């Protein structure tokens, strides 16, 4: 059901969906970065994470915001 709705969606709807997906990933990266910064064992070598959450947040927020901004006029004035 969802796949058929996505198949027959317009390009603006697809761009809006992808923008929302990127913003969701950015929010998840923000939460993960805050969890890593509040960890108790910060000084030990094994507590260092390998994912650059700040970079993931910034990249996904910029891409998601841009995609949502591109799809906004068509989504608002499509009627």
C-alpha positions in Angstrom: 0.0 0.0 0.0 2.8 2.5 0.9 4.9 1.3 -2.1 2.0 2.0 -4.5 1.4 5.4 -3.0 5.1 6.3 -3.4 5.1 4.9 -6.9 2.3 7.2 -8.1 3.4 10.2 -6.1 4.6 13.4 -7.9 8.2 14.5 -7.9 7.5 17.1 -5.3 6.0 14.5 -2.9 9.0 12.3 -3.4 11.4 15.2 -2.7 9.4 16.1 0.4 9.5 12.5 1.6 13.3 12.3 1.1 13.7 15.7 2.8 11.7 14.5 5.8 13.8 11.3 5.9 17.0 13.3 6.0 15.7 15.6 8.7 14.7 12.5 10.7 18.2 11.1 10.3 19.6 14.5 11.4 17.5 14.4 14.6 18.7 10.9 15.3 22.3 12.0 14.8 21.8 14.9 17.2 20.4 12.6 19.8 23.3 10.1 19.4 25.8 13.0 19.6 24.3 14.2 22.9 24.3 10.7 24.3 28.0 10.3 23.4 28.9 13.6 24.9 27.2 12.8 28.2 28.8 9.4 28.6 30.5 8.8 32.0 33.7 7.1 30.7 34.8 9.9 28.5 38.5 9.6 29.3 39.0 6.0 28.3 40.3 4.9 24.9 37.5 2.4 24.3 34.7 5.0 24.8 35.6 7.0 21.7 33.0 6.5 19.0 33.8 6.0 15.3 30.8 7.8 13.9 31.2 11.6 13.4 27.7 12.4 14.6 28.2 16.2 14.2 29.1 15.8 10.6 26.2 13.4 10.0 23.8 15.9 11.6 25.0 18.9 9.6 25.0 17.1 6.3 21.6 15.6 6.8 20.1 18.8 8.1 21.4 20.8 5.2 20.3 18.2 2.6 16.9 17.7 4.3 16.2 21.4 4.7 17.1 22.0 1.1 14.9 19.3 -0.2 12.0 20.4 1.9 12.5 24.0 0.7 12.5 22.9 -2.9 9.3 20.9 -2.5 7.5 23.5 -0.4 6.1 25.7 -3.3 4.7 22.8 -5.2 3.3 21.2 -2.0 1.6 24.4 -1.0 0.2 25.5 -4.3 -0.7 22.1 -5.9 -4.5 22.5 -5.6 
